């Protein structure tokens, strides 16, 4: 067992992580985002593009709070490797399958840190001539963001700390935690 549901603190390889956003707060905000996006896209059929692997949990919860018709597709990028600090390199590992020409695209991110990944992805999607692109991110580390990007829907602004859980990993593990935890004293 990695931790009790919604434990206040968890130990990961000798480091302590403390709860930053609990499950109930996350679910409430995801439902709100779903409602807002559904209203904004009424009468259209947007394609939600999830960024693997981190956004899968958020993605699954978000689209179940979308009350209009929609489609889904996924992209996979690599930026961090196993490190806790962005390496500044972005590589495309999995391309889109959908034809996105003239479509309304909503990119779904788990977290925007420096902003490099989102800038790269927006450019990639833009080059395939969609009708529109919007970005929804569950978390935004505003202090860490170095690129000038418009984030259309933000779940939570968080401090510049390393976080895990609800899709976010620690060396590929801990994505299955229901709450979001931050490295203590980070
Ligand atoms: P950016 O390109 O904005 O610097 O970084 C975006 C990606 O880095 C996210 O999609 C995520 O995979 C990873 N990342 C950024 N901050 C964190 C963090 O605090 N925890 C974890 N687990 N991943 C992060």
Boltz pocket constraint, residues with backbone or C-beta under 6 A from the ligand:
constraints:
  - pocket:
      binder: B
      contacts: [[A, 54], [A, 79], [A, 80], [A, 84], [A, 86], [A, 109], [A, 110], [A, 111], [A, 112], [A, 113], [A, 114], [A, 115], [A, 116], [A, 117], [A, 118], [A, 161], [A, 162], [A, 163], [A, 164], [A, 168], [A, 169], [A, 170]]
      max_distance: 6.0
